[in-house]
Amino acid sequence: MKFTVDKHERYVVIEPLTDFLNGEAAAKLKGEFMLRHTGGQRNIVLDLCNVSDADEDGLRMGLLARRLCKASGGLFILTGMNEKLKTLLKMANMEGYFKTATTVSNAEDMIFGNELRLDLRMDQHDKV
């Protein structure tokens, strides 16, 4: 499975180039999540605009990215999901685990809001 990686200053957008997200695709994405995390990237947007369907392994791969991002104070956001993917997440009782955005631009706004909160906390902590 192929995917694109679009790096930005404070986040990275990963876009799988497949219509079906399964265990094999999930394994490749997990490796990319680990690589981005060890490279210091704490915010990941997974753009699912090309994905029309997924199996349980394909859905669960996001849990690793969520854990990695959360551990470093960042966000893992799913975007570009169709109704079928949203329904699959709901059926797997996983919709509450993930932050979602309708577009990459909305995800970017969420990330910058989170980064501002983190920066403010650090500034307040430094003053004490």
Beta strands, then each sheet from edge to edge (+ up, - down):
strand 1: 3-7
strand 2: 12-16
strand 3: 20-21
strand 4: 44-47
strand 5: 53-54
strand 6: 76-79
strand 7: 99-101
sheet 1: 1+ 2- 4- 6- 7-
sheet 2: 3+ 5+
end
